[in-house]
Amino acid sequence: MIFKTLRKTPWVLMLLLCAFTSVFAQQKQIKGKVVDKKDGQPIPGVSVGIRGKTNNVSTNDKGEFALVADPASDVLVFTYVGYVRQVVTLSGKSTLEISLAEDTNGLDDVIVVGYGTKKKSEILGSVANIKAEEIQDLPVPNIAAALRNKIQGVGVNTVSGKPGSSITLNIRNSTASDQSKLYGVTSEPLYVIDGITVTRDEFDNIDISMVEDISFLKDASAAIYGASGAKGVVLVTTKRGKAGKPKISYTGYVGYQDNTSDVKMLSAYDHATLLNDANKIKNAPTSSLFSDADLEVLKNNPNKSWFDELWKVASTNRHNINISGGSNAITFFAGGNYYNETGNYGGITYNKYAFRSGMNAKIFPGLTADVTLNTDFNKKNSDTYKNGGENDQAFFQQLITTPMWVPIQIDGKPVNYNGNTNPLAVINSGNNIYSKSQGLNINASLNYSPSFIKGLTASVRFGKNNRSGSSGQYIPPYTVYNFKMTGQNGLLYTNEPTTAITAVGLANTILLKGNDMASSYQAIGSLSYNRQIGKHSITALAAFDQSENNSESLSVYWRNQVLPNVNQYWGFDQSTFTMQENTFGEAVQRSFITRFSYDFDKKYLLEAIGRWDASSNFAPGNRWGLFPSLGLGWVISQENFFKENVKFVSNLKVRANYGMVGESRVDARLWQSRYKVDPNGYSYNESMYGGLNPSILPNPDITWEKARTMNLGLDAALFNNKLNITYEFYHRYSYDMFDKGNNENFPMYAGFEAPIVNYQQRTSWGHEITLGYRTKLGKDFGISTDVMFGFGNSRIDRMFYNQFQLWDTTYPDLKYQFGTNPNVYNTSNYGLISKGMLRTQADVDALLNKYPTYTINGSVPQVGWLYYEDVNGDGKITEKDQTLMFKSLNSFGVGFNVGLTYKAFSLNTNFVTRFGGKAFFDTKSKAPASTTVNVPAYWKDHWTPENTNAEFPRFDDPSIAAGWNSTFWARSGTMIRINNMTLTYKMPRNFMNKLGIADSRFVLTGNNLWTIINPLDYKDPYSSTIYDYPTLRTISVGLNVSL
């Protein structure tokens, strides 16, 4: 037997050798090049693989590739983000020229959805996505500012145009009660960068140049984040290296910033005339009037306000440079950026810089590792107002309301005016408030896909963040000057100083210092399974997530500067050292997550999510919460009956999503007793002494906020994907929302505030429609348009009433008008119903003949005043006559993004529009004029006996002095604004390549450009009041270069 086997061995070996030789002969090196079908330029980083095999390669910077394959039978697959996937059968060819076309419908785009990714065609919830390259050229300080009018349902809120001011996002008008915000409750979404939850500060500090794309979870799809998803989720994916030789890129711009519209106040002459008009009507003594000679002097006055004296054009610039590259085994990315912005007056500055690096490595088949390191630093400087505090509104208010006949300085001496203040003196004194912070974080992950279990991936991710900050305030002494006055009423200035006034003496100087530290970690472990079995596609996820946050802050201050011009603690009286605040915080959250997705033949889709969360913010019995969601979808365009009969529609999908999300972001341990150091902690022997006092009444029952959300959607692509349509209807019922009662309900001697409780309920709903159209007109001209229609509404179903805001203690019968409807108690839509203006004495007489006891805030009506409907019929106009003014204040928003391309030029314009609704004059703009307060220029057209057809009443109208709102002060809320515009010129690539430059673009950009229709001409639509730091228009010139 052995002999027979040995005798056959040579034949067996020969057969094996022939087979091996045959196989080897079939393998051959395949070379090729991949170019863009549109312009024929090479595309680096394209993934080239053999179908059914794992040996993928990537194209180099010239678009070239080489791999070993069988020309007779192998099929190559070419994939690249943003391009249509292409499959090529070799058919004996060994050299290829591949042209990839841009993917215009984006159905194969991969979108981050939390703990994983999905193709756009597989998404069943309301998930939006934007590529960073779409907003990278805008001259803005952070990502949030660049998103205005870019994403349907995502609002951008700006408090002020001041450098470094807060800019927040809001998804579908999420809300939080004002009182609960004091205790960590927020209306902002959750921010996640590369899978790790971060604070808004960390989100603000990441530069757009470091970002690949951003996703937004707007409905129950946020249930994957459970206890923190009630206000939506923002998911940021940062850039990674791509295989190929190192690629160096620079993007940057320089620009200037100025207010979008001039602050129009009365000139010195018009202001004096207004005061004279009022005084003459009241038969005031001549000594209170400006004489004709005084008016002539004021008419020739330069009319420079304090705003004009201090306001200046500011600068802004941003620069970033990055390098990326690597091999098929290891890729890397590293980059740094710098941003700087100066203020329009004083010493206002804001700057930040950061460095970010990352590496991805294939350790062995199936195992990859990814590590990202980021560090950032930012600093903000500002001027304080008067005796301290970063009160921008008060500072700016003094700049614009000081009468124009008052000079800010005379012969270099700051003028003492209205309470020993002068902004110029404050600025020149070195008065300063600053804050700075620095952070360091690391994000590392391991992913293993074993070959013996196809479709299974095990992942672990760990993120660690450390952040520290410091702040300070320095209030030094400064001096202002009185001057000899002249004029009939003694209000005009001469150049003769009389006395010097110490506005802030040494004893009142202050040095405040603060430090804060925060650290956090997050650990995630997950198993995912993805398998295609025939027409069945299954994806499953099981994950564990735990995070911990710790924080500490300390602030102290000293008074009485003993060493002049020394702004360090040793320059102050050490006996005045006071600890102002010292806080500690700790919070832990633990979560278990599941997700199951299924589709049959890409037609019928299902997704179920469940998340179990526990948070130390709540007492042990209330810590756990379950947050599930279910999504269903039907791709009608995949049905044979549809394909055969409706050929102009390439994609049509209907989808529905329903689930529950939660909110746990509130100060930790509100269920336990909390104490604060109080300088009036206790009384002994008729004196008050420092001691511990309870700060807030504990609530052991506090638990999650909850929201039940529903989203119905339709996605369609028509005419060869030129037209894309998305429609969504959403409904959200939020309950157990954090709310806070009135502190006045507790006796003062108790020492504590009302607790935070789960009480408020709100309902919101709305419609969102997005239309996108893209086409080419000839060879060189292209057009793209995105139109976003949005309409939403909400109501408050239950809440705590703010009784002192509504004068309940003064007028218990106010419920006669308001009842118990919380929507009336919390709206700007309540006020008086205006019947017009009493333009002649005949109008006054007719009113009093009809209503003999009619008074307005206790005064008999006079000519030139407004008059109102007596809602409660008591014969007089008071607060109790306020009622709902309009059926609704809702407006209909439409956003436009229009892009035009012609050869190497492109122009992109973004329009913001709002139709309907109402806009009200803010209360501060209606404040009465006086000899110390100027008013907006619209008051020039006020009622006088010679101007009975004026638009505005006498400024001494008692209803204005009372601060009442009314229908008189409402205007149409319609607004049309060019939000931003970007003009780009792309340098010829062939020419640039000869210079060693792969790509180069010149960019001219304008942001907050022009308001075509403004509801209220006296202020910018984005400003809440006339006293806000103005919204800024930015014009910048930029350059983008890739080597």
Beta strands, then each sheet from edge to edge (+ up, - down):
strand 1: 28-36
strand 2: 47-50
strand 3: 57-58
strand 4: 64-69
strand 5: 75-79
strand 6: 86-89
strand 7: 95-100
strand 8: 110-112
strand 9: 117-119
strand 10: 127-131
strand 11: 154-158
strand 12: 167-171
strand 13: 190-193
strand 14: 196-198
strand 15: 211-217
strand 16: 233-238
strand 17: 244-259
strand 18: 314-326
strand 19: 330-342
strand 20: 349-364
strand 21: 367-382
strand 22: 409-410
strand 23: 413-414
strand 24: 432-448
strand 25: 456-475
strand 26: 478-486
strand 27: 492-504
strand 28: 510-533
strand 29: 536-559
strand 30: 578-600
strand 31: 604-615
strand 32: 624-635
strand 33: 649-663
strand 34: 674-684
strand 35: 687-696
strand 36: 705-718
strand 37: 723-740
strand 38: 756-777
strand 39: 781-798
strand 40: 830-831
strand 41: 834-837
strand 42: 866-868
strand 43: 883-884
strand 44: 891-902
strand 45: 905-916
strand 46: 918-920
strand 47: 970-972
strand 48: 975-986
strand 49: 999-1013
strand 50: 1032-1042
sheet 1: 4+ 1- 7-
sheet 2: 3+ 2- 5+ 6-
sheet 3: 8+ 9-
sheet 4: 10+ 15- 16+ 13+ 14-
sheet 5: 11+ 12-
sheet 6: 17+ 18- 19+ 20- 21+ 24- 25+ 28- 29+ 30- 31+ 32- 33+ 36- 37+ 38- 39+ 44- 45+ 48- 49+ 50- 17+
sheet 7: 22+ 23-
sheet 8: 26+ 27-
sheet 9: 34+ 35-
sheet 10: 40+ 43-
sheet 11: 41+ 42-
sheet 12: 46+ 47-
end
